[in-house]
Amino acid sequence: MNALVTPLSFLLIIAAGYLFKRTGRFKERDYRIVQRIVFGITIPCVIINSFVGAEHDTGLLWITLFSFLCSSIPLVIMYAVTWRKPVEERAFEMLNVTGFNTGNFCMPVIQAYYGPAAVITAVMFDIGNSAVISSFMNVFTTGTLHISPDKPLSEQAHPRGATRLPAVRPTTPEARRLARRAQLRQALRSLFSSLPFDIYIVMVALMLAHVQLPDWLGQVTTPGANANSFCSMLMVGMLMELPSDWDEVRSVVRVIGWRFLVEAACAAAAWFLLPFDATTRKIVMMLCLSPCTVFGTLFTDRVLGNARLAGFTLSVTAVISLACTSAVYMLV
C-alpha cells in the first residue's frame, strides 16, 4: 500500500468517528462498544493470526524485555519530575505519558505497511508493554499518590494543591500484611482480566514449547484481524473531545512534550541497541512512537473521572504518531 495512502485513510476513519459522534449518530459512550469489540475480538484475532505459521524465534523475547523497560521507566520518571505539582496533574501525566498504544493503533499501522508477517514483532513488543499499562501503571500511580482505587479523586478529601493524598497506614503487622495481599490481588486481577494479555501468555507458552498452530486457526481469525485497523481508528475518533479551558490545553501539551522525549529516546535505543536486522529495529522504532494508551483513558476516568481530556490527548497523539511512524517508514 502506498506510504501516503495508509496514514490518510486512517485519518479519514478517525475523522469519521469524531464527526458521527458530533452529529449525534454515535452517542457519547458508544466508544465503549467498539472498545469491547477491539479488545475482545479484533486484537485477539490479530495476536493469534500473527503466531500461525510464524517461526519460533525465542530471541524476540528481547523485544518484550525492551518494551517492558521502555514502558515502566518513564512511569517512575514522571512520578519524580511532577513531585511539586497537585495530585490531579501528577496522576494525569503519570497515566498518559506511560506506555504505548500498540494493540489498537501501531499494530494496524505495521500490518498495513509490512503485512501480517511483521505483526509478530509488534506482538512481542506489546507483551512487555501490556504488563505495565494494563495493571502496573494504575497500581503504581494510585499507590504512590495514596489515591483510593474505589472512587474518583474528586470524591476523596484532600488539601487544595496537595501533591498526594494523606496516607492511611494500617497500624498492626497483620493489617499491613492483609493490605499488601489485597493490593497484589488487585494488580493480578487487573492484569489477567485483560483478554489480549491472557492470549499473549498462551501464545508465548506455545512458542516456547515449539507448538505449531494449525492453518485453519489462521483462516478463522483473518476476518477479525483485518477488521482491527478500521475498528481501532474509528474508536480513536469516537474518543476525541476538545478541551474546555486553557488549563486542560496546558495539561495536554505537557503530556505531548514528555511523550515526545520518551518516545525519541526509546526509538533511538531501539535502533542502536537491539540485536536485530534493520527491518525489525525499524518496526520497533515505529512502535516506540505510539500514541497514548486506551488503558490510560480508562484509568484516568477511574482515578480522575475525566475520560474526556484523556480521550482528546489520545486523539492528538494518535495524529502525531501517525505522522511520525509514516516518516520513519519512508525515511529510515
C-alpha positions in Angstrom: 0.0 0.0 0.0 1.3 3.5 -0.9 3.1 5.1 2.1 0.9 8.2 1.9 -2.5 6.4 1.4 -2.2 4.5 4.7 -2.0 7.5 7.1 -4.5 9.4 5.1 -7.1 6.6 5.2 -6.5 6.2 8.9 -7.1 9.9 9.4 -10.3 9.8 7.5 -11.6 6.9 9.7 -10.6 8.9 12.8 -12.4 12.0 11.4 -15.5 9.9 10.6 -15.7 8.6 14.1 -15.5 12.1 15.5 -18.0 13.6 13.1 -20.5 10.8 13.6 -20.3 11.5 17.3 -20.6 15.2 16.9 -23.7 14.9 14.7 -25.4 12.5 17.2 -25.1 9.3 15.1 -22.9 7.9 17.8 -23.7 8.6 21.5 -21.0 9.8 23.9 -20.4 6.4 25.5 -20.8 4.3 22.3 -17.0 4.1 22.0 -17.2 1.5 24.8 -19.0 -0.9 22.4 -16.2 -0.5 19.8 -13.7 -0.8 22.6 -15.1 -4.1 23.6 -15.0 -5.3 20.0 -11.4 -4.2 19.7 -10.1 -5.7 22.9 -12.4 -8.8 22.9 -12.4 -9.8 19.2 -10.1 -8.0 16.7 -6.9 -7.7 18.8 -7.1 -11.3 20.0 -7.6 -12.3 16.3 -4.5 -10.3 15.3 -2.4 -11.9 18.0 -3.5 -15.5 17.2 -3.2 -14.8 13.4 0.3 -13.5 13.8 1.5 -16.7 15.5 0.1 -19.0 12.9 2.9 -20.1 10.6 5.4 -17.8 12.5 8.9 -19.1 13.2 9.5 -19.9 16.9 12.3 -17.3 17.5 12.7 -17.0 21.2 15.3 -14.3 20.6 12.3 -12.0 20.0 11.7 -12.0 23.8 14.5 -9.4 24.0 11.9 -7.1 22.3 9.5 -8.0 25.1 12.0 -7.0 27.8 12.9 -3.8 25.9 9.3 -2.7 25.8 8.7 -3.5 29.5 11.7 -1.2 30.4 10.5 1.5 27.9 7.0 1.4 29.5 7.9 1.2 33.2 10.9 3.6 33.5 9.0 6.7 32.3 6.3 6.0 34.9 8.9 6.3 37.7 10.5 9.4 36.0 7.1 11.1 35.8 6.5 10.4 39.5 9.8 12.1 40.3 9.6 15.2 37.9 6.0 16.0 39.0 6.6 15.9 42.7 5.7 19.6 43.2 2.5 19.5 41.2 -1.0 19.0 42.5 -2.1 15.3 42.8 -4.6 15.7 39.9 -1.9 16.8 37.5 0.5 14.2 38.7 -2.0 11.4 38.2 -3.0 12.6 34.7 0.6 12.9 33.5 1.7 9.6 35.0 -1.2 7.7 33.4 -0.9 9.3 30.0 2.8 9.6 29.4 3.3 5.9 30.3 3.1 3.1 27.8 2.5 2.6 24.1 -0.8 2.2 22.2 0.5 -0.9 20.3 -2.6 -3.1 20.0 -5.2 -0.8 18.6 -3.0 1.8 16.9 0.5 0.8 15.8 -0.3 -2.8 15.2 -2.7 -1.8 12.4 -0.2 0.6 11.0 2.6 -2.0 11.0 0.1 -4.5 9.5 -0.7 -2.1 6.7 2.9 -1.2 5.9 4.6 -4.5 6.3 1.9 -7.2 6.0 0.8 -9.8 8.6 4.3 -11.4 8.9 5.6 -8.2 10.6 2.9 -8.2 13.3 4.8 -10.8 15.3 7.3 -8.1 16.2 4.5 -5.8 17.4 3.0 -8.7 19.4 6.3 -9.4 21.2 6.7 -5.7 21.9 3.1 -5.4 23.2 3.6 -8.3 25.7 6.0 -6.3 27.9 4.1 -3.1 27.3 0.8 -4.7 28.3 2.2 -5.9 31.6 2.7 -2.3 32.5 -0.2 -0.4 31.0 -3.0 -3.0 31.9 -2.1 -3.1 35.6 1.2 -1.9 37.0 0.9 1.8 36.0 -2.5 2.2 37.7 -1.4 0.3 40.8 1.8 2.3 41.0 0.1 5.7 40.4 -2.7 5.2 43.0 -0.3 3.6 45.4 2.4 6.2 45.4 -0.1 9.1 45.3 -2.2 7.4 48.1 -5.3 7.5 45.9 -8.1 5.1 46.8 -8.9 2.9 43.7 -12.5 2.6 44.8 -13.7 6.1 43.8 -12.6 9.1 41.7 -10.1 11.5 43.2 -12.8 14.3 43.2 -14.7 12.3 45.8 -11.7 11.9 48.1 -11.0 14.6 50.7 -7.5 16.2 50.3 -6.0 19.7 50.8 -6.1 22.0 47.8 -2.8 21.8 45.9 -1.7 18.6 47.7 1.0 16.7 45.8 -0.5 13.4 47.1 -3.3 12.4 49.4 -2.6 11.7 53.1 -1.5 8.1 53.6 -3.8 5.8 55.6 -1.4 3.2 57.0 -2.5 0.0 58.8 -1.5 0.1 62.4 -0.7 -3.6 63.0 1.5 -6.0 61.2 -1.5 -8.2 60.4 -3.4 -5.3 58.9 -0.3 -4.3 56.8 0.0 -7.9 55.6 -3.7 -8.0 54.6 -3.4 -4.7 52.8 -0.3 -5.9 50.8 -2.2 -9.0 49.9 -5.3 -7.1 48.7 -3.1 -4.8 46.6 -1.4 -7.8 45.0 -4.7 -9.5 44.3 -6.0 -6.2 42.7 -2.9 -6.0 40.5 -3.1 -9.6 39.3 -6.9 -9.4 38.7 -6.4 -6.2 36.6 -3.5 -7.9 34.7 -5.2 -11.2 33.9 -8.6 -9.7 33.2 -7.1 -8.3 30.0 -8.0 -10.9 27.3 -5.2 -9.8 24.9 -2.6 -10.2 27.7 -4.0 -13.7 28.5 -3.8 -14.7 24.9 -0.2 -13.3 24.8 0.8 -15.6 27.6 -0.8 -18.6 26.0 0.8 -17.9 22.6 4.3 -17.3 24.1 4.0 -20.6 26.1 3.1 -22.4 22.9 6.0 -20.7 21.1 8.5 -21.8 23.9 7.1 -25.3 23.7 7.6 -25.2 19.8 3.9 -26.0 19.2 2.8 -25.0 15.7 -0.7 -23.6 15.4 -2.9 -25.2 12.7 -3.5 -23.3 9.5 -7.3 -23.3 9.9 -6.9 -21.2 13.0 -5.3 -18.5 10.9 -8.1 -18.7 8.4 -10.7 -18.4 11.1 -9.1 -15.3 12.7 -8.2 -13.5 9.5 -11.5 -11.6 9.1 -11.3 -10.3 12.7 -7.6 -9.4 12.2 -8.4 -7.5 9.0 -11.1 -5.5 10.9 -8.7 -4.4 13.6 -7.4 -1.3 11.7 -10.8 0.1 10.9 -12.3 -0.6 14.4 -9.3 0.8 16.2 -9.1 4.1 14.2 -12.9 4.5 14.5 -12.6 4.2 18.3 -9.9 6.8 18.4 -12.2 9.2 16.6 -15.1 8.4 18.9 -12.9 9.1 21.9 -11.9 12.6 20.6 -13.1 15.6 22.6 -11.9 19.2 22.7 -10.5 20.7 26.0 -12.8 23.0 27.9 -10.2 25.6 29.1 -6.6 26.6 28.8 -5.6 24.6 31.9 -6.6 21.5 30.1 -4.8 22.6 26.9 -1.6 23.1 29.0 -2.1 19.6 30.6 -2.3 18.0 27.1 0.7 20.0 25.8 2.8 18.8 28.8 1.8 15.2 28.2 2.7 15.5 24.5 6.1 17.1 25.3 7.0 14.4 27.8 5.8 11.7 25.4 8.0 13.2 22.6 11.1 13.0 24.8 10.3 9.4 26.0 9.5 8.2 22.5 12.5 9.7 20.9 14.8 8.2 23.5 13.2 4.7 23.1 13.2 4.9 19.3 16.9 5.8 19.4 17.6 2.9 21.8 15.7 0.5 19.6 17.8 1.4 16.6 21.2 1.4 18.2 20.9 -1.2 21.0 18.6 -4.1 19.8 20.5 -7.0 18.2 18.2 -7.5 15.2 18.1 -6.8 11.5 17.4 -3.3 10.2 13.7 -4.0 9.3 12.9 -5.4 12.8 14.6 -2.5 14.5 12.8 -0.1 12.2 9.4 -1.7 13.2 10.3 -1.4 16.9 11.2 2.3 16.3 7.7 2.8 14.9 6.2 1.0 17.9 8.1 3.4 20.2 6.3 6.3 18.5 2.8 5.1 19.6 0.2 7.4 21.0 -1.3 7.4 24.5 -2.9 4.2 25.6 -6.6 3.3 25.8 -5.8 2.0 29.3 -4.6 5.5 30.1 -8.0 6.8 29.2 -9.7 4.0 31.2 -7.6 4.6 34.3 -7.9 8.4 34.0 -11.6 8.0 34.0 -11.5 5.8 37.1 -9.0 7.9 39.0 -9.9 11.5 38.0 -13.4 11.0 36.4 -12.1 12.8 33.3 -12.0 10.4 30.3 -12.8 13.3 28.0 -9.5 15.0 28.4 -7.6 11.7 28.2 -9.5 10.9 25.1 -8.5 14.2 23.5 -4.9 13.6 24.4 -5.1 10.1 22.8 -6.6 11.6 19.7 -3.9 14.3 19.3 -1.1 11.9 20.0 -2.6 9.5 17.5 -2.4 12.1 14.7 1.2 13.0 15.7 2.1 9.3 15.9 0.6 8.6 12.5 2.9 11.3 11.0 6.0 10.1 12.9 5.6 6.4 12.1 4.9 7.2 8.4 8.0 9.4 8.3 10.1 6.6 9.9 8.7 4.1 7.3 9.6 6.4 4.4 12.9 7.9 5.5 14.8 5.5 7.8 
